[in-house]
Amino acid sequence: MLRTSVLLVAGAAVANAAGAGSWNYDRCDAINGPADWTDLCQGSEQSPINLCGAVNLPLSASISQTNFDQMINTDLTRDGGVKFVVGNDALTSSVGQVPQFLGRSTGTDDVTWNLEQAHFHWGRTNLDEEGSEHYMENFQYPLEIHFVHYNSKYADVTAAVTSGNSDALMVIGQMFKLQDDSTIGEEPESLTKLGNAIDAARRQGKENVDLSITPAELLDTTGGFYTYAGSLTTPTCNPVVTWINLAKPMMVSTTTLKRFQDVQAGDVTIADHGNYRNLMPLGSRILYKSGDEVISYPCPNRGVVEPAWEGCATSGAASLSAAFVAPVVAALATIAAAFRL
């Protein structure tokens, strides 16, 4: 078994990013909320985006991984959100020539990507229609996990990010949809274990909880993927990421999702706001998909509507909050519901 650690954190992709400053997800906070991230997050290739209108990659591409099927002994520590840290080269991924095609790498050899950590994004308590950072075919899911990798040519993830090079990071994103009565029991065992550990830490007031998980159980690569050139989704939102967004959602139970939604962050509950960034424009970028197994519909002409925040608090001190994104209009929701796997 491999040894790593699981941290309950704010969902930041890379901890202590240089120049990140003070920020939060509270759209009511005009000082540190997402409305003021413009100064922290420069560049046009920002993430997340609505995964729609994708075209086929003109090359054969697949995801290969090493040691993801091994059980990892972990320490879970309460500190705000949910993240497990690997921080060595034991777990690796490759996506072939995709980074080169996207202009994210200039080498001719396939890049080996070292897994640094994985973290989750979700929404407010009892609002199960929100939570994921990316939308998939105009639909937002209640939970999303990001597996953050750095290019093995760098000494570590810090060296990769601070290089400023476009080949620094690769992130694999996996969506989770809420299981219903017909799909009971399909939640991955490792996700159930994480939920149980989160709940134990909260109820017992413990700072550390031991558990074992298998990373491969938190990924489904059988349905193909989307890919595009993007950024980290937390300040400083460095545009150095090759995104691989898996197209087949997995299951999360109501019980486990509720345990994520109840995670505490100091004196503030993520439940009040969630921990996901609002959608960014695709701009001149092209979104690709791995092949015909991924069915992609045209993006709506007017985009996905993001309404104004209601009931804003006046405090700018909250350290964890969320950008709320409205559901798609009824017609688009119908299409998305029909498309969901």
N, C-alpha and C positions, 0 to 999 in steps of 0.2 A: 504493500500500500504506500501511496505517496502522502507526504505530510504537508499541509498548507494551513491556512486560517480563514475563517469566515467572519466578516465584520458586519455589524449593522451600522451602515453609514448613509450619507445623504444621497447616494446614487451617482456621485461624481465619477466620471470616466477615468480620470487620472488624478490622484490626490495631490493637493498643494501645487497646482499648476502655477508656474511663475507668472506674476502679473495679474492673477485672477481677481484680487481685491475682494470687496464685500459684495455678495450677490445672493439672491434667493429666487424662488419661483412665484412669489406673490405679485399678481398683476395689479393689486391695489397699492403696492409699494412703489411710488414714483422715484424713489431714491436708489434702491437696490434690486427692484423687481425686473422681470424680463423686458419691460418697456425701456429700461435704461441699460440693457446689455449691449446696445449698439457700440458703445465705447470700448467694451470689454471683448466683443466678438466681431472682429473685422473680417472682411472678405465676402465674396459672393457665393462661395461653395459651402453653404451652411447646412446643417442637419438639425432636426429630422425633416423628412419630406413626406408627401403623400405618394405612396408607391402605386402609380397608375400610368397608363399610356406607355408601358415599356415595350421595347423592341428586342428582337432576338440578338444575342451575342453572335457575331460572325466567327466564332471559334468554339471548339469543344472545351468545356470547362466543368470541373467537378471539384468537390471538397474532399480532401483526404486529411485524416487526423491521426495522431500518435498518442497513445496512453489515455485518451479520453474515456475509454471503457474500463479504466482501472478505478477501484474504489479509493477515495481520498479521505484520510482522517483529518478532521477539521476542528478548529476552535471557533465558536461563534461568540462574538463580543457585541454587546448592545452599545450602539453609538449613532442611532438615527435612521438609517435605511438598511439595505441588505446587500452585502458584497462578500464574495469569497476571493481571497488573494492566493495566487500560486507563486508568482515572483521567481520562477526559475525556468529552465528550458526543458523540463520533463514532459510537458504537454505542448504539442505543436500542431499547427494546421498549415495546409497549402491549398491555394485556389488556382494553381497553374499560372497561365499567362494573363489572367484578368487584370492585375495591377498594371502590367505593361500596356495593355490595351486601353485602359482608362487614363494613361499618362501618369500613373502614380509610381512607376519604376522604370528605369532605363536599362536595367540589366537584361541579359538574355536567358539566364537560368531562373527556374521557378523559385520564388521567395519562400523561405521557411519562416513561419510566424510563431513566435513564442507566446503562449498564453500568460498574460500578467494577472488578470483578474476577471471576474464576471460580476455584474450588478444588475439590479432590477429597477424598473419604473412602474408606478401604478398611480391610481387616482384617489379621490376622496372616499371616505367610508360610505358604504351603501349606495354608491353611484358606480355600478358595475359596467356602465357603457363607456367609461373613460379610463385612461391610465397609460396606454402605450404611447411612446413618443412618435413612432412612425404610424401612419395610417396605411392600410393595405387595401387597395381598390376602394378608396373613399370610406373605409370602415376603421374605427378605432377599437382596439382590443383592451381588456381590463389589465393586462400584465405583459411586460416585455422584458426579456433578459438580454444583456449585451456582453458578449465574450470579447474582451479587449486584448488584442495581440500586438506585439511590437516586432519589427523587422529584426531578424537574428543578426544582422550585420552590425547592430548597435549593442553596446555593452549592457544596457538595461532600458526600461521604458522611459526614464527621465532623459537619458541621452537621446533617445529617439525623438521625443516630443520637442526638446529644446533645440534639436538640429534644425527644425523648421522645414525639413525636407518632406516632400509630398509622399515619399515611400515609408514614412515613419510607422504608421499604425494600420491595422486591419481589424475591423469589428464585425463579428457575426451576431446578428440579431434574430431572436426567436420570439414569436408572438404566442400568447396563451389565450384561449377562449374559455368562457365559463361553461363547465359541463352541466348538462341537464340530466333528468331522470333516466334518459335512454343511454347515457354515456358514463354512468357511475362506475368508478373503478379504473377509469382510463387516465387519471392523473399520474404522472411519473412518480415513482417511489421516492426519488431524491427530492422532488419538490414537496412531497408530503413531509419528509424528514425535516426539510428547512422550515416549513410552516410550524411543525411541532416544536422545533428548537426555538423559533421566534416566540411562540406562545409561552414556552417554559421560562425563557429569559424574562419576559414581561411579567408573568404571574408571580414568579419566585423572587424577582428583584435581583437576579444573578447577572453578573457581568460577563461570565463565560459559560458556555454550554458546549459539551463535546458531541460530535455526531460524525457520521461517515456518509459521503455522497459519491455518486458516479456521474461525472460531467456529461457523458454521452446520453444519459437519461433526460437531460434538459435540452436536447437538440433533436430535431427531425430533419435530416437532410434528404429524405426520399422524395420530396415534392418539388425539388428545384429551388432556385433563388433569384432574387433581384440583386443588381449591383450598380453602384454609382460612386462618383468621387464626392466626398463630403467632409464633414468636420466632427470633432467632439461635440457633444450636446450640452456641455457645461463650460462656463468661462474658464479659459480664454477661447474656447471653441475653435481650437487650432484646425485649419483646413488641411489636415495631413492624413485623412482616413480613407481607406478603401472599404466601402460598406458592402457586406454580404448579408442580405435580409432573406431569411428562409421563408418560403412561400406557403408552407403547410403548418397551420397553427397546431399547437398541442393543447392539452386540457389542464385547467386549474379548477379545483373544487371551490364551492362557496366558502367552506370552512377555511381553507388555506388562504384564499384571497382576502378574507376578513382579517386574518392574522397579519398579513402584509399591511393592510390598510390601518391597522391599529398600532403600528410601530411608532414608538416615541422618539423624539429628537430633542433632548434637553427638556426645556419647558414648553416646547411647541410640538404638537402632533402633526405628523405628515397627513393624518386623516383630515385635518382642516383644509388642506390645499392640494395634496398629491405631490408628486416629484417628477413631473415631465415638462419638457420645453414645448412651446407652441410650434406649429409647422413653419418651415422656411420655404421660400420659393425655389423651384428647380432652376429657374432662369434659363440660361443657354445650355445647361448640362443636358445630357441624354441619359435616361434611365434604361438599363438593359435587363433582360431576363435570360436565364440559362438555356431556355429552349421552349418547345411547344407544350411541355408539361405544365408550364406556368401560363395561365390564361389572364391576360391583362386588358382591361377596358380603358377607353379614352378617359382622360381626366375631365372633370366638369369645367365648362368654360369659365365659370365664376369662382372656381376653387371650392374649398371646404369652408363654410362660414364659421367664423370664430367670433362669437358675440362678446359684448362688453361684460366685464365682471360685475356681478351684482352684490350688494351688501358689503362694500369694501370697508375694511377697518382702517383706522388712521395711523396705526403703529407701523413704523418702518423697521422695527427691531426683530421681527420674526425671521428666523434663519432658514426655515423650510416651508415652502408653500408651492403653489402650482399655477401654471397657465392653463386655463380651462378652454376646451375646444368644444363647440356645440356639435350635436349629432348632425349628420348629413340630412339635407332636406328629404322629405318623404319619398320622392321618386328615386333618388340615389340610394337611399337606405334599402328600398325594395330590391334594387339591383344587387347591392352588396350582400344582402341576406341570401339571395339566390345563389350567389357566387361562393359563399362561405363553405368550407369543406366540412 
